Amino acid sequence: MKLLVTGGAGYVGSVCAARLLENGHDVTVVDDLSTGHADAVPPGSTFVQADIAEAAGDLLADGYDGVLHFAAKSLVGESMQDPHKYWQGNVLTSLRLLEAVREHGTPRLVFSSTAATYGEPDTVPIPETAPARPTNTYGATKLAIDHAISSYATAHGLGAVSLRYFNVAGAHGAFGERHTVETHLIPIVLQVALGQREQVQMYGDDWPTEDGTCVRDYIHVTDLADAHLLALDNARPGEHRIYNLGNGTGFSVQQVIETCRAVTGHPIPAAVAPRRAGDPATLVAASDRAREELSWKPKLADLSVIVHDAWEFTRARQQG
């Protein structure tokens, strides 16, 4: 298929573009490089550096079989401090993309959504039937895009799939996680191992979990990319399907740190800090529907594998 990948110079987008190429697809990546990296665009793809809101119409006029939409602003804290940046950059950009999809009859759309749309859940693991009550602007913008996609699917026959997940980690060969502002636990812990930080902070050790630290869902980026490929194949005209993706159990902060120590061979100092307001004790996404309808099952769910791949990528980047 001829496919357009928005945000394909970012972490998840670049891995997904690489997996699409490995599966024989014709891939064009569009990214404005505001947070992505030109050298993360997989060789073999066509790269267009542009604002997707401005370029989507001209690009899709060439005729595409589908769009995989990763381009987004994604820092939760920043979204609360600068909501305009998120409503403009996420929602308005996506609406312009949807209009271009409608205008040029692009039949498929796969959207990289987030389990942050659920907010603080009543039950864990979180099913797709859980109420969507986002507690931050980032989650609210992603939910708004999901609603818009549903409208376009119903009105214009678009076949669409949204995938909701929490923490993505690991690496796929030369494609991995690197952010200017790092907020994710595994990369932060690995930065301590590399001597780039003095220690990692654990926000509370008295949570109602097995070891007292928060439990979160982690999914290997390759498994996540493969779910996008399956979603693309399973998009049905006039339907917008939503799937959660997760490992099903989750890992605690303490487990992540201990696994990073074992994989890297570094002591990785850790200190307990006060709890952060709004942090739930456990956040894990149920993925039963994706397993049943997409035949998706994570193949790289072991935490040590996730950390090992992230560590190999991080060390390779440091060594130049």
N, C-alpha and C positions, 0 to 999 in steps of 0.2 A: 504494500500500500504506500501511497504517497502521503506523508504525514508532516504536519507542522507542530513543532514543540516550542511552546512559549516558556521562557525562563530556562532554556536548555543549557545555559552556562552556569547555572547554580548547582547545588549539591544533588538533590533528587532528580532534577531535570536532566542533568548531564548523564547520570547513571541510566536513566530511562532511555535517553537518546542512544546511548551505547548499546543497550540491550535490543532496541529496535533495529539498529544496524546489524547486530549479530544475528538477528532473525530475518535478515534480508529485505528490510523495508527501506524506502527512499525517504531520507529525513532532512528537513530544513529546520534549523534552530534560529529563533529570533529572541534576542535579549539586548537590553539597553546597557548591560554591564554595570548597573548601579550597585549591585551586590554580587553579581556573578563574575566569572573570570574567563577571558578569551581562551586561555590554554586549557580550560575544562570542556570546551566544545569538542566532542569526539571526532577524530579524523574520519573522513568519509561522508560527513554531513555537510550540508550547505549552511553557512553562517551569515545571518543578516543582523547587523548591529542597529537596532532601532527601537523606538518606543512602540510596543505592541498596539497601543490605542491608535497610533497614527499609521502604522504599517499594515495592520491586519487586512484591510480592504484590498490593498494592492496585491498583497501576498496571496490571499485566498482566491483572487481572480484567476490565478494560474491553474486552479483546479486541484483540490486536495480530497483525499478519502477520509481524513479525520484530523482533529486537533487534540493535542494533549496539553492542558493548560496548567503550568506550574508557576508562572510569573505572579509574584505577590510580595507585599511587605509582610513580615512575619514576626516582628519582635513585640511580644505582649506588652511589656512595660512602655515601650515607645508608643504603642497604639493608644494607650491611655493618656499619654502626655500630648500627643499630636494626632488627634482623631482625624483631622482633615486629610492628612497624608494617607491614611488607611482607607477612608471612604473614597477618596479620589483615586488612589493608586490601585486599590483592589476592586472596588465595586464599579466605578465608572469605566475603568479599563476593561473589565470583564463584559460590561454591557456593550461597549463598542465592538469587542470581539464577537459577542453573540450576534450583533447586527450584521457583521461581516459574514459570519457563518450562515445566517439566514439569507442574506443577499445573494451569496454565491452557491447556495445549495450544498454546503459541506454536510455530509450525512451523519458524522459521528463526532462526539466530544467526550473526552475523559477529563474530569476536573480533580485536581489535587486539593481536597478539602481538609478538614481537621476535626478531630474529636473534641476540640475546644468549643465546638458548637453546642455541646451538651452542658457545659458549665460544671457545676458541682452535682454529680449524679445521685439519684436516690438508691440505685442498685449497682453493684459491681460484680462481674464484668458488665459493661454498658452495652445494651442491645440497641439496634437501630430504632426500636420503638420508644426509646427513652425520650422524655421531653427535651426539646432543644432550648436551653436557657443560658446562653453564653454570658460569662461574667466579665468579659473584657471586649474592647473594641475590635481587636483582631478576630476573635471568634464570631462576633456579630457581623462583621463584613463577609466572612466566609459563608455564614448562614444566609445572608442576603443574596449572595451569588447563587447558592443552591436553589433558593426560591425562584430567582430569575431563570435559571436553567430549566426548572420544572415548567415554567410558563412557556418558554420557547419550545420545549419538547411537545407540549400539548397543542400549542397553536400552529407550529410549523413542521411537525413530524421529525424533529431532531432526535436521534438516538443518543442518549447521554447517560453517563455513569459518573457518580461522585464517590471518591474513596476517602474515608475519614480515619485518621490514625493519630497517635500521640508522638512518641519519640522514635526518630529514625537514627540509625547508627551503623557503624561498619563502613566498608568501602568496597568498590568493585574495581579491582586492579588499580589503574592510575586515576580513578575518579573517586573522590572522597570529600569529606566535610572540612571546610575552612571558611570561617566567617570573620569579618573584621571585628565585629562585636560578638564574642562567644558567650552563649547563655546555656548551652547544652552540657549535661553532666559528664558524659564520657570524654568529649574533647577537652573539657576543663581538667579532668583527672589526668589525662595523658599529658597535658601541658605541665602539670606538677612533676610528672615522671621525667619530662625533658628539661626541668629546671627553669621553665618559663614562669612558673608561679611557685610561691613558697609552700602553700598547702591548699587543700580543698575544704570547703565548709559544708557541714551537714546541718541543715536547718531543722534542728530538733532531733532528739533521740528517745523521746517518750511518746511516740505515736502508737496507736493501738494496732501494731503490726508485730510480726514474729520477732524482729530484732530492734524494734523501736524507731526505725527510720522509715521514711516514706517509700511506698512501692509505686513504681511506674512501669508502663508498658514500653518495651523496646522491640523494634522490628529491624531486621537487617535490610539495608537499602537495596540489595539485589532482589530479595523477596518482594519488597515493595514495588520495585520496577516491574517485576514479572506480573504482579497483580494488575498493573496498568495495562500491560499487553493483553492479559486475559479480558480485562474490562473492554478494551477496544474491540476484541473479537465478539464480545457478547452484547454490545450496544444494539438495541432494537428500536426501529423507527417509532417515534411518538411516545417513547418511554424514557423516564428519568429514574434510574435505579440508584440507590444509596447503599454502600457497603462499609462496614467497619473492618479495619484490619488490625490485628494484634496477635501477640504470642499466646494469649489466653490466661497467663498466670501473673506475669510481671516480675520485676526484680527490685529489691530494696536498694537504697543508696549505699548501705553498708556492703551489700553483695557486689555492687558495681565496683566499689573501691577495692574490695578484696580480690576480685577477679582481675582488675587492672594491675594490682600488685603482683599477682601470680604470672600474668602474661608478660609484663615488662621487666620483672625482676627488680623493681625499684620499691623503696619503702612507702612512698607517697604519704606524707604526713596529712592527717585529717583532724579538724577541730569541730566541736559542736557549737553551733551558733543558735540564736533564738529562732523559734518558729517564724515563718513568714505568714502574714495575714492572707487568708484565702486559700492556703495550701490544703487540699484534701489529703487524708492519710493514704488512700489507695486510688489509683486511676488505671484501669485496665479495660481495653475494648474487647467485647465479644466479637468473634469473626465467624460464627456458625453460618451465617447467610452467605458469606463469600466462599466458604468451603463447599457449601451445598450447590450454589448456583453458578459459581465461576470455576469450581474444582480447584480452588487455590488453597495451598497448604504451605506454610513457611518451611523451607528446607534448611535454613541456616538460623534456627531459633536458639541454639545454645549460646549463652552469654559469652563464654570464652571465645567462640568463633567470631562473634560480633566485635569483641574487643581486639582480638588478634588482627583482624582485617583493618580496623581503624588504626591500630598501632603501627602496622606495616606501612600504611599510607602516610601517617604522620611523620614517622622516621624518615621515609623517603623524601618527603617535602623538606624536612630540616636539612638533610644531607645534600639538597640541591638537585 
